[in-house]
Amino acid sequence: MLKQLMLLQTASALALALALPANAQETTTEDAPAAQAPAADTAATPEASGAEAGTTEAPAETPAAPSEPATRDTVVATVNGTDIKLGQVLIAVRQLPPQYQQLPPDILFGGVVDQLIQQELLAQSVTTPSPSTEIALENQRRSLLANQVIGEIATAAVTDEALQQAYDAQYANVEPTTEWDASHILVASQEEAQAAIDRINGGESFEDVAKELSTDTGSGSQGGELGWFSAGMMVPEFEQAVAGLEKGQLSAPVQSQFGWHIIRLNDTRPKAAPTLEEVRSELEGQIQQEAVQARLTELEGAGQVTRPEPGQFDPAVLNDPSLLED
């Protein structure tokens, strides 16, 4: 089934590529050729230059205006009596790979219409759809309708009131937390960690020792600087040690899954709750997910749904392609 769907997608893309003019296909490559200069022999003759001949160029023909306003039901082509409508062209364009969607509309329109004509010709040649094709059509119809409902629910769910309620529920009573700015030196053993501490206490700079010794090369090259972080961003042992330091204080050797750390607390600052705008996208997704799930629960409660009993089917059945054969 998957192989057949891939072949269908490949055939559709090939049909479009064949339908588009050669110059349009070239524009889909990453390195489009630069505009060509006119040929030397035509540019040099007065007849080819209106300015030199004292003449003006004839204006380009203006395309005829459409006889009537276009709608999604406007017929753009027919195949053996079957209409291909503008709405179908619009949907087909939106399903194209990005490199085709970037083409100018005057090039893309004809190519997509030709693609749909070719698909319709091929579809009409099928006398008996295979079982896998029939099943794929059923799945596609179900998926499209379900996605329509999800879109409607998601759009209706996100209101200013719902956003404010979700924000208040998560952040209204959140107390400010602490953020830390710290540096560290990571070594393999406790003895190496203590030796590094002794060097720093003896007058060497933390930054120089970090650059020389730290196996965390990312921060080590920056003198051990880790930047600002908050609770949950570091392993528990590291976070616990940082939380117990005063500004400028150096820790004793601290072991974690990564090795042994020497930590210096550079600074702290309070971290307030984020504003609604800062978490708007996150809240919108949460609201939409909850609304869809609530609707699914409602529909299933009001409907009649059966599911497979445990052990009723061997999961290995998924690897049996013969079930889709005639």
VMD Tcl script that draws the C-alpha trace (Angstrom):
set ca {
  {0.00 0.00 0.00}
  {2.75 2.43 0.98}
  {4.66 1.55 -2.18}
  {1.59 2.23 -4.32}
  {1.02 5.62 -2.66}
  {4.65 6.56 -3.28}
  {4.33 5.53 -6.93}
  {1.17 7.62 -7.26}
  {2.90 10.67 -5.79}
  {5.89 10.16 -8.09}
  {3.64 9.82 -11.12}
  {1.77 13.01 -10.20}
  {4.99 14.96 -9.80}
  {6.27 13.57 -13.11}
  {3.04 14.53 -14.84}
  {3.35 18.08 -13.60}
  {7.00 18.28 -14.61}
  {6.13 17.07 -18.11}
  {3.24 19.51 -18.34}
  {5.30 22.56 -17.41}
  {7.36 24.36 -20.05}
  {11.07 23.57 -19.99}
  {12.00 27.06 -18.81}
  {9.54 26.78 -15.92}
  {11.11 23.50 -14.79}
  {14.52 25.16 -14.77}
  {13.29 27.82 -12.34}
  {12.73 25.14 -9.72}
  {16.47 24.52 -9.40}
  {18.41 26.25 -6.67}
  {20.78 28.01 -9.06}
  {18.57 29.66 -11.64}
  {20.54 31.00 -14.62}
  {21.05 34.72 -14.89}
  {19.01 36.65 -17.44}
  {20.63 36.31 -20.86}
  {21.76 39.36 -22.78}
  {20.30 39.82 -26.27}
  {22.30 38.33 -29.11}
  {24.98 40.65 -30.45}
  {23.77 40.63 -34.05}
  {20.23 41.71 -33.15}
  {21.29 44.34 -30.62}
  {23.64 46.02 -33.11}
  {21.16 46.64 -35.91}
  {19.02 49.78 -36.00}
  {16.04 47.67 -36.99}
  {16.29 45.84 -33.68}
  {16.53 49.06 -31.68}
  {13.54 51.35 -31.66}
  {15.57 54.11 -30.06}
  {18.17 54.15 -32.82}
  {15.60 53.87 -35.60}
  {13.49 56.63 -34.10}
  {10.54 54.35 -33.59}
  {8.62 53.17 -30.54}
  {7.94 49.57 -29.65}
  {4.44 48.24 -30.12}
  {2.76 47.69 -26.77}
  {2.41 44.09 -25.64}
  {-1.00 42.58 -26.08}
  {-3.14 42.75 -22.97}
  {-4.73 39.40 -22.04}
  {-8.47 39.37 -22.51}
  {-10.41 39.95 -19.33}
  {-12.35 36.95 -17.99}
  {-15.89 36.92 -19.32}
  {-17.32 36.19 -15.85}
  {-16.04 36.12 -12.25}
  {-14.27 32.88 -11.40}
  {-15.60 30.64 -8.61}
  {-14.48 27.30 -7.26}
  {-17.09 25.67 -9.52}
  {-15.82 27.32 -12.70}
  {-15.00 24.60 -15.23}
  {-11.44 24.92 -16.55}
  {-11.26 21.67 -18.55}
  {-13.25 18.56 -19.41}
  {-12.14 14.98 -19.94}
  {-14.64 12.72 -21.71}
  {-17.49 14.71 -20.19}
  {-16.01 14.97 -16.69}
  {-15.43 18.54 -15.51}
  {-12.23 19.72 -13.90}
  {-13.07 22.76 -11.81}
  {-11.08 25.73 -10.58}
  {-11.47 24.62 -6.95}
  {-9.73 21.36 -7.80}
  {-6.88 23.28 -9.38}
  {-6.53 25.46 -6.26}
  {-6.36 22.43 -3.98}
  {-3.88 20.69 -6.27}
  {-1.59 23.72 -6.21}
  {-1.61 23.78 -2.41}
  {-0.61 20.11 -2.34}
  {2.42 20.60 -4.58}
  {6.00 20.48 -3.28}
  {7.31 23.92 -2.26}
  {9.59 24.26 -5.29}
  {6.57 24.12 -7.61}
  {4.45 26.48 -5.51}
  {7.11 29.15 -5.99}
  {6.51 29.24 -9.76}
  {4.67 32.24 -11.26}
  {0.89 31.66 -11.49}
  {0.85 32.07 -15.28}
  {3.24 29.11 -15.57}
  {1.82 27.03 -12.73}
  {-1.82 27.24 -13.82}
  {-1.36 25.46 -17.13}
  {0.93 22.86 -15.66}
  {-1.50 21.94 -12.89}
  {-4.47 21.82 -15.29}
  {-2.50 19.45 -17.54}
  {-1.60 17.35 -14.51}
  {-5.26 17.00 -13.52}
  {-6.23 16.15 -17.10}
  {-3.57 13.43 -17.20}
  {-4.69 12.07 -13.85}
  {-8.32 12.03 -14.98}
  {-7.41 10.20 -18.19}
  {-5.53 7.59 -16.18}
  {-8.29 7.34 -13.58}
  {-10.95 6.81 -16.24}
  {-8.91 3.95 -17.70}
  {-9.31 1.97 -14.48}
  {-12.15 -0.51 -14.80}
  {-11.87 -2.11 -11.37}
  {-9.99 -0.26 -8.59}
  {-7.70 -2.52 -6.59}
  {-8.65 -3.27 -2.97}
  {-5.72 -1.18 -1.73}
  {-6.89 1.80 -3.82}
  {-10.42 1.55 -2.49}
  {-9.11 1.36 1.07}
  {-6.80 4.34 0.49}
  {-9.74 6.40 -0.80}
  {-11.75 5.52 2.30}
  {-8.85 6.50 4.56}
  {-8.26 9.73 2.67}
  {-11.90 10.75 2.86}
  {-12.02 10.00 6.58}
  {-8.81 11.93 7.20}
  {-9.92 14.99 5.22}
  {-13.28 15.20 7.00}
  {-11.67 14.70 10.40}
  {-9.12 17.42 9.68}
  {-11.91 19.79 8.69}
  {-13.64 19.27 12.04}
  {-10.37 19.62 13.94}
  {-9.70 22.90 12.17}
  {-13.15 24.22 13.00}
  {-12.86 23.20 16.65}
  {-9.35 24.64 16.98}
  {-10.31 27.95 15.42}
  {-13.42 28.38 17.56}
  {-11.64 27.38 20.77}
  {-9.02 30.15 20.78}
  {-10.68 33.31 22.07}
  {-9.31 36.17 24.14}
  {-11.34 34.93 27.09}
  {-10.07 31.37 26.76}
  {-6.48 32.61 26.48}
  {-6.79 34.75 29.59}
  {-8.36 31.90 31.57}
  {-5.61 29.50 30.52}
  {-2.94 32.06 31.38}
  {-4.43 32.81 34.80}
  {-4.75 29.10 35.59}
  {-1.04 28.51 34.91}
  {0.67 31.74 35.84}
  {-1.51 34.04 37.95}
  {-0.26 32.63 41.26}
  {3.27 31.75 40.18}
  {5.89 33.13 42.54}
  {9.05 34.60 41.01}
  {11.84 32.04 40.79}
  {15.59 32.44 40.72}
  {17.86 32.36 37.70}
  {21.58 31.74 38.09}
  {24.59 32.80 36.08}
  {27.40 30.36 36.78}
  {30.71 29.08 35.44}
  {32.17 25.62 35.88}
  {35.20 23.49 35.24}
  {34.55 19.82 34.42}
  {37.24 17.19 35.06}
  {37.34 13.40 35.31}
  {38.19 12.85 38.99}
  {37.73 14.37 42.43}
  {41.50 14.72 42.77}
  {41.71 16.78 39.57}
  {38.82 18.92 40.76}
  {40.49 19.63 44.09}
  {43.76 20.43 42.34}
  {41.94 22.95 40.15}
  {40.37 24.56 43.22}
  {43.79 24.83 44.86}
  {45.17 26.59 41.79}
  {42.31 29.09 41.78}
  {42.62 29.71 45.52}
  {46.33 30.16 44.93}
  {45.72 33.12 42.67}
  {45.17 31.74 39.16}
  {42.07 32.99 37.39}
  {39.07 30.70 37.14}
  {38.87 31.45 33.42}
  {42.45 30.41 32.69}
  {42.12 27.16 34.62}
  {38.83 26.39 32.84}
  {40.36 26.93 29.41}
  {43.24 24.63 30.31}
  {41.50 21.82 32.16}
  {37.78 21.66 31.47}
  {36.60 18.68 29.45}
  {33.45 20.65 28.65}
  {35.12 22.30 25.70}
  {32.08 24.42 24.83}
  {32.06 26.36 28.08}
  {35.76 25.80 28.69}
  {36.71 27.89 25.67}
  {34.62 30.68 27.23}
  {36.40 30.47 30.55}
  {33.78 28.11 31.96}
  {30.86 30.53 31.44}
  {27.47 28.78 31.25}
  {25.21 31.83 31.04}
  {21.82 32.20 32.71}
  {19.73 29.15 33.59}
  {16.79 28.33 35.83}
  {15.52 25.37 37.81}
  {15.29 22.15 35.84}
  {17.85 23.11 33.21}
  {20.83 21.45 34.92}
  {21.31 18.00 36.43}
  {20.06 17.85 40.05}
  {23.51 17.64 41.66}
  {24.72 20.71 39.79}
  {21.56 22.71 40.49}
  {21.61 21.86 44.18}
  {25.21 23.00 44.49}
  {24.56 26.28 42.66}
  {21.54 27.05 44.82}
  {23.70 26.78 47.93}
  {26.37 29.26 46.77}
  {26.74 32.97 47.42}
  {27.60 35.34 44.61}
  {31.28 34.92 43.70}
  {31.67 31.77 45.83}
  {33.46 28.66 44.60}
  {31.97 25.22 45.28}
  {33.65 22.09 46.59}
  {34.02 19.32 43.99}
  {30.55 18.24 42.79}
  {30.01 14.89 41.12}
  {27.41 14.30 38.39}
  {26.93 11.83 35.59}
  {29.32 13.94 33.49}
  {32.25 13.97 35.91}
  {33.43 16.34 38.64}
  {32.50 20.03 38.60}
  {34.01 23.11 40.21}
  {31.28 25.72 40.15}
  {31.44 29.49 40.61}
  {28.23 31.47 41.05}
  {28.55 34.71 39.10}
  {25.16 36.31 39.76}
  {21.47 35.71 40.44}
  {18.27 37.42 39.39}
  {14.54 36.92 39.94}
  {12.61 35.34 37.11}
  {9.04 36.61 36.86}
  {6.18 34.71 35.25}
  {6.09 35.15 31.46}
  {3.60 37.58 29.96}
  {0.58 36.31 28.08}
  {2.12 37.34 24.78}
  {5.27 35.38 25.53}
  {3.30 32.16 26.00}
  {0.44 32.87 23.60}
  {1.49 30.23 21.07}
  {1.93 27.60 23.79}
  {-1.47 28.41 25.32}
  {-3.20 28.39 21.95}
  {-1.90 24.89 21.26}
  {-2.97 23.72 24.68}
  {-6.47 25.19 24.31}
  {-6.90 23.66 20.88}
  {-5.71 20.24 21.99}
  {-8.03 20.27 24.99}
  {-10.99 21.38 22.84}
  {-10.41 18.63 20.29}
  {-10.00 16.01 23.00}
  {-13.17 17.18 24.74}
  {-15.11 16.90 21.48}
  {-13.72 13.42 20.83}
  {-14.71 12.32 24.33}
  {-18.18 13.74 23.77}
  {-18.61 12.04 20.40}
  {-17.38 8.69 21.65}
  {-19.63 8.88 24.70}
  {-22.65 9.54 22.52}
  {-21.69 6.97 19.88}
  {-21.19 3.24 19.70}
  {-17.52 2.34 19.44}
  {-15.86 -1.07 19.65}
  {-12.13 -1.74 19.86}
  {-10.05 -4.90 19.45}
  {-9.92 -7.15 22.46}
  {-6.45 -7.76 23.92}
  {-4.81 -10.56 21.94}
  {-7.51 -10.55 19.27}
  {-5.01 -9.65 16.56}
  {-1.34 -10.48 16.23}
  {0.51 -7.16 15.70}
  {2.67 -8.96 13.13}
  {-0.33 -8.77 10.80}
  {0.93 -5.28 9.91}
  {3.83 -6.92 8.05}
  {1.60 -9.06 5.81}
  {1.22 -7.23 2.47}
  {-0.69 -10.17 0.96}
  {-3.82 -8.96 2.79}
  {-4.04 -6.08 0.31}
  {-3.73 -8.23 -2.76}
  {-6.63 -9.28 -4.98}
}
mol new
graphics top color blue
foreach p $ca { graphics top sphere $p radius 0.5 }
foreach p [lrange $ca 0 end-1] q [lrange $ca 1 end] { graphics top cylinder $p $q radius 0.2 }
display resetview
